């Protein structure tokens, strides 16, 4: 665990990886989606709370439910993606803490503070979304994360009557390099970081 990844691995995960807007006509198997989640679930979350919930939208029926929730700028690329992952968080994630964090009464930390529960669920599901992006890249998949959707419509379409709430969307598949935009700049270390 203490060895640095080589440049090829770092390229696949970070320096050469891109956010994709166009997709090859290539499906993703159930086995690959299961392998993806099995990597994601190993990423750290607060008190091992794992509030992230994932809906892999890939059927025609699922895409029809999703389409009216999308902003116009995200519609075409999402409808053509082999899979769109709805990354949600379970607002009652803490009910699983006796199983996931048996070291103490972590459930009570959240049942006594709805604000802390919301903040923890949203923050940690956001981290799990980032793990999903990196796990997908490690499996040879491309991603296109986005937040251009109507969360109220999406929650009604997919999560009515549940404790799940949408956080963001991630298109998933095998990207078409012909449809990539040019790489955009990033902030330099001295612009984004401080040493204290």
LUMMISE-631860 format. One record per residue (C-alpha): residue in one letter; y, z, x. Coordinates in Angstrom, 1 decimal. Layout:
<res A, Y Y, Z Z, X X>
...
# end
This chain:
<res X, Y 0.0, Z 0.0, X 0.0>
<res X, Y 2.3, Z 0.3, X 3.0>
<res X, Y 2.2, Z -3.3, X 4.2>
<res X, Y 5.1, Z -5.6, X 3.4>
<res X, Y 4.3, Z -8.7, X 1.4>
<res X, Y 4.6, Z -12.0, X 3.2>
<res X, Y 7.3, Z -14.5, X 2.6>
<res X, Y 5.1, Z -16.7, X 0.4>
<res X, Y 4.4, Z -13.7, X -2.0>
<res X, Y 8.1, Z -12.7, X -2.0>
<res X, Y 9.1, Z -16.2, X -2.7>
<res X, Y 6.7, Z -16.4, X -5.8>
<res X, Y 8.0, Z -13.1, X -7.1>
<res X, Y 11.7, Z -13.2, X -6.1>
<res X, Y 13.4, Z -15.7, X -3.8>
<res X, Y 11.9, Z -19.0, X -5.1>
<res X, Y 11.1, Z -17.9, X -8.7>
<res X, Y 13.4, Z -19.3, X -11.4>
<res X, Y 14.3, Z -18.7, X -15.0>
<res X, Y 12.8, Z -21.6, X -16.9>
<res X, Y 14.2, Z -23.4, X -19.9>
<res X, Y 11.6, Z -26.2, X -20.2>
<res X, Y 7.9, Z -26.0, X -20.4>
<res X, Y 4.8, Z -28.0, X -19.6>
<res X, Y 2.4, Z -28.6, X -22.5>
<res X, Y -0.1, Z -26.1, X -21.1>
<res X, Y -1.4, Z -23.1, X -23.1>
<res X, Y -2.0, Z -19.6, X -21.9>
<res X, Y -5.4, Z -18.0, X -22.5>
<res X, Y -6.2, Z -14.7, X -24.1>
<res X, Y -7.7, Z -13.6, X -20.8>
<res X, Y -4.5, Z -14.3, X -19.0>
<res X, Y -2.4, Z -12.4, X -21.5>
<res X, Y -4.7, Z -9.4, X -21.3>
<res X, Y -4.6, Z -9.5, X -17.5>
<res X, Y -0.8, Z -9.7, X -17.8>
<res X, Y -0.6, Z -6.6, X -19.9>
<res X, Y -3.1, Z -4.8, X -17.7>
<res X, Y -0.6, Z -5.2, X -14.8>
<res X, Y 2.4, Z -4.3, X -16.9>
<res X, Y 1.0, Z -1.0, X -18.1>
<res X, Y 0.6, Z 0.2, X -14.5>
<res X, Y 4.3, Z 0.2, X -13.9>
<res X, Y 6.0, Z 3.6, X -13.9>
<res X, Y 7.8, Z 5.0, X -16.9>
<res X, Y 9.4, Z 8.4, X -17.6>
<res X, Y 6.6, Z 10.9, X -18.1>
<res X, Y 4.2, Z 8.0, X -18.3>
<res X, Y 5.6, Z 7.4, X -21.8>
<res X, Y 5.0, Z 3.6, X -21.9>
<res X, Y 7.1, Z 2.9, X -25.0>
<res X, Y 7.0, Z -0.9, X -24.6>
<res X, Y 5.2, Z -2.9, X -27.2>
<res X, Y 4.5, Z -6.6, X -26.9>
<res X, Y 4.0, Z -9.3, X -29.4>
<res X, Y 2.7, Z -12.6, X -27.9>
<res X, Y 4.1, Z -15.2, X -30.3>
<res X, Y 2.2, Z -18.4, X -29.9>
<res X, Y 0.8, Z -19.6, X -33.3>
<res X, Y 2.7, Z -22.1, X -35.5>
<res X, Y 3.1, Z -19.3, X -38.1>
<res X, Y 4.4, Z -16.9, X -35.5>
<res X, Y 6.9, Z -19.4, X -34.2>
<res X, Y 8.1, Z -20.2, X -37.8>
<res X, Y 8.8, Z -16.5, X -38.3>
<res X, Y 10.6, Z -16.3, X -35.0>
<res X, Y 12.8, Z -19.4, X -35.3>
<res X, Y 15.4, Z -18.2, X -37.9>
<res X, Y 16.0, Z -15.1, X -35.6>
<res X, Y 17.0, Z -17.2, X -32.6>
<res X, Y 20.5, Z -18.1, X -31.5>
<res X, Y 21.1, Z -21.9, X -31.5>
<res X, Y 21.3, Z -22.0, X -27.7>
<res X, Y 17.8, Z -20.4, X -27.4>
<res X, Y 16.0, Z -22.3, X -30.2>
<res X, Y 14.7, Z -25.4, X -28.5>
<res X, Y 13.4, Z -23.8, X -25.3>
<res X, Y 11.8, Z -21.0, X -27.3>
<res X, Y 10.1, Z -23.2, X -29.8>
<res X, Y 8.6, Z -25.3, X -27.0>
<res X, Y 7.4, Z -22.4, X -24.9>
<res X, Y 3.7, Z -21.8, X -25.1>
<res X, Y 4.3, Z -18.1, X -25.7>
<res X, Y 7.3, Z -16.0, X -26.5>
<res X, Y 6.9, Z -12.3, X -25.9>
<res X, Y 8.8, Z -10.0, X -28.2>
<res X, Y 9.3, Z -6.9, X -26.0>
<res X, Y 9.9, Z -4.0, X -28.4>
<res X, Y 9.8, Z -0.2, X -28.1>
<res X, Y 8.1, Z 2.2, X -30.3>
<res X, Y 10.7, Z 4.6, X -31.6>
<res X, Y 7.9, Z 7.2, X -31.9>
<res X, Y 6.4, Z 6.6, X -28.5>
<res X, Y 6.4, Z 10.4, X -27.9>
<res X, Y 3.5, Z 10.8, X -30.4>
<res X, Y 1.2, Z 9.4, X -27.7>
<res X, Y 2.5, Z 11.8, X -25.0>
<res X, Y -0.2, Z 14.4, X -25.4>
<res X, Y -2.7, Z 11.6, X -24.4>
<res X, Y -0.5, Z 9.9, X -21.8>
<res X, Y 1.1, Z 13.0, X -20.2>
<res X, Y -1.2, Z 16.0, X -20.7>
<res X, Y 0.5, Z 18.0, X -17.9>
<res X, Y 2.9, Z 19.7, X -20.3>
<res X, Y 4.4, Z 19.5, X -23.8>
<res X, Y 6.5, Z 16.4, X -23.1>
<res X, Y 6.4, Z 15.4, X -26.8>
<res X, Y 8.8, Z 18.3, X -27.7>
<res X, Y 11.4, Z 16.9, X -25.3>
<res X, Y 11.9, Z 14.0, X -27.6>
<res X, Y 11.2, Z 15.4, X -31.1>
<res X, Y 14.1, Z 17.8, X -30.6>
<res X, Y 16.5, Z 15.0, X -29.6>
<res X, Y 16.6, Z 11.6, X -31.4>
<res X, Y 19.3, Z 10.4, X -29.0>
<res X, Y 17.1, Z 11.2, X -25.9>
<res X, Y 14.1, Z 9.6, X -27.6>
<res X, Y 16.1, Z 6.4, X -28.3>
<res X, Y 17.6, Z 6.2, X -24.9>
<res X, Y 14.3, Z 6.8, X -23.2>
<res X, Y 12.4, Z 4.4, X -25.3>
<res X, Y 14.9, Z 1.6, X -24.9>
<res X, Y 15.4, Z 2.2, X -21.1>
<res X, Y 11.7, Z 2.4, X -20.3>
<res X, Y 10.8, Z -0.6, X -22.5>
<res X, Y 13.5, Z -2.6, X -20.6>
<res X, Y 11.8, Z -1.6, X -17.3>
<res X, Y 8.5, Z -2.7, X -18.8>
<res X, Y 10.0, Z -6.1, X -19.6>
<res X, Y 11.0, Z -6.4, X -15.9>
<res X, Y 7.4, Z -5.5, X -14.9>
<res X, Y 6.2, Z -8.2, X -17.3>
<res X, Y 8.4, Z -10.8, X -15.6>
<res X, Y 7.1, Z -9.9, X -12.2>
<res X, Y 3.5, Z -9.6, X -13.4>
<res X, Y 3.7, Z -13.0, X -15.0>
<res X, Y 5.0, Z -14.5, X -11.8>
<res X, Y 2.2, Z -12.9, X -9.8>
<res X, Y -0.3, Z -14.6, X -12.1>
<res X, Y 1.3, Z -18.0, X -11.6>
<res X, Y 3.3, Z -18.1, X -14.9>
<res X, Y 7.0, Z -18.8, X -15.3>
<res X, Y 9.4, Z -16.8, X -17.5>
<res X, Y 12.6, Z -17.2, X -19.4>
<res X, Y 14.0, Z -13.8, X -20.5>
<res X, Y 16.8, Z -13.7, X -23.1>
<res X, Y 18.7, Z -11.6, X -25.6>
<res X, Y 20.1, Z -14.4, X -27.8>
<res X, Y 18.5, Z -13.4, X -31.1>
<res X, Y 19.3, Z -11.4, X -34.3>
<res X, Y 17.5, Z -8.1, X -33.8>
<res X, Y 17.8, Z -7.1, X -37.5>
<res X, Y 16.2, Z -10.4, X -38.6>
<res X, Y 13.5, Z -10.1, X -36.0>
<res X, Y 12.7, Z -6.5, X -36.8>
<res X, Y 12.5, Z -7.4, X -40.5>
<res X, Y 10.3, Z -10.4, X -39.8>
<res X, Y 7.9, Z -8.8, X -37.3>
<res X, Y 8.2, Z -5.0, X -37.6>
<res X, Y 9.1, Z -4.1, X -41.2>
<res X, Y 7.5, Z -0.8, X -42.1>
<res X, Y 6.7, Z 0.1, X -38.5>
<res X, Y 8.4, Z 2.3, X -35.8>
<res X, Y 8.7, Z -0.7, X -33.4>
<res X, Y 12.1, Z -2.2, X -32.7>
<res X, Y 12.9, Z -5.4, X -30.7>
<res X, Y 14.5, Z -5.1, X -27.3>
<res X, Y 14.4, Z -8.6, X -25.8>
<res X, Y 12.5, Z -11.9, X -25.7>
<res X, Y 10.7, Z -13.5, X -22.8>
<res X, Y 9.5, Z -17.1, X -22.9>
<res X, Y 6.3, Z -17.5, X -21.0>
<res X, Y 4.4, Z -20.5, X -19.7>
<res X, Y 4.3, Z -23.1, X -16.9>
<res X, Y 7.8, Z -24.2, X -16.3>
<res X, Y 8.9, Z -27.8, X -16.0>
<res X, Y 10.9, Z -28.0, X -12.7>
<res X, Y 12.7, Z -31.2, X -14.0>
<res X, Y 14.5, Z -29.0, X -16.5>
<res X, Y 15.8, Z -26.3, X -14.1>
<res X, Y 19.5, Z -25.7, X -13.6>
<res X, Y 20.8, Z -25.3, X -10.1>
<res X, Y 20.4, Z -21.9, X -8.6>
<res X, Y 23.4, Z -19.7, X -9.4>
<res X, Y 25.0, Z -17.3, X -6.8>
<res X, Y 24.2, Z -13.6, X -6.5>
<res X, Y 26.5, Z -10.8, X -5.4>
<res X, Y 26.4, Z -9.8, X -1.8>
<res X, Y 25.2, Z -6.4, X -0.7>
<res X, Y 28.7, Z -5.2, X 0.0>
<res X, Y 29.9, Z -6.2, X -3.5>
<res X, Y 27.1, Z -4.6, X -5.4>
<res X, Y 26.0, Z -1.6, X -3.3>
<res X, Y 27.3, Z 1.5, X -1.7>
<res X, Y 25.8, Z 3.8, X 0.9>
<res X, Y 26.4, Z 7.4, X 0.1>
# end
